[in-house]
């Protein structure tokens, strides 16, 4: 484990999909937990007005300052971070949290009232800059739509992980997220890279899950390059909901469960992929995992990820 006082190379990772209910927050929490188990210091910043990550840890956001105050510039992020040293807070070792609450719905009005010249898409840049060096990973848990905090996450992140379940609408939502990633690359964050796609809640016993998993593999495999879909697939299990109800992670409640082992494999894959990509030239399209995955008109555009296309694959 690293010396707590040592300066760390901080990776800022946003997770999302332009559709809700796809395991995004579950992935955020458990990827962080898996890395924390390896001794990595992780911060989760909840940027979703539904505050799923906050609730997952059993935190009552109403009792604390949160991302709203950080984003409008009223609080330094260091003063808002929750750790297990705070009263009535129990977080896994090596995980810290900046919580969220419904007040995030009013972020646009608050920003406009505070300074009408503020560039709302850049509101995360300065707060995150003050945290670099303190954490190995900062995870930005985004909302399933293009809210101001979500767009700010695209503008501030180094890496983006897409989350999906084997459902046609969830997979179709990946296209909007890809377009947003490219928009961020073209407007202020050229270094943003697509780290990969995580498929969760997969029941390999069903034809639907297998067909849509194969479809994502095909869509996210550039010619001559490896797939952007992570090899590790997270299975479907009731224990995930049970841990959420207890305000825990699988690493705390079901350390030897197959899904916990899948998250352990996933975090190893994530770190290996980061190591392979670090220092490589950044693509001007959605950044590659060994190749390129363009998502707009240009050199070689893939078939769009649409509901109709996904349904056709399933029904075909």
Secondary structure, DSSP 8 states (H G I E B T S, - for coil): ---TTS----EEEEEE-SSSSSSHHHHHHHHHHHHHHTT--EEEEE--TT-HHHHHTT--GGGS--HHHHHTTSS-GGGT-B-TTSTT----TTEEEE---GGGGGHHHHHHHH-TT--GGGTTHHHHHTTBTTBSEEEEE--SS--HHHHHHHHH-SEEEEEEES-HHHHHHHHHHHHHHHHHHHTT-TT-EEEEEEEESB-TTSHHHHHHHHHHHHHTB-TTS-BSB-S---B--THHHHHHHHT--HHHH-TTSHHHHHHHHHHHHHHHHHHHHTTS---SSS--SSS----SSSS-------HHHHHHHHH-
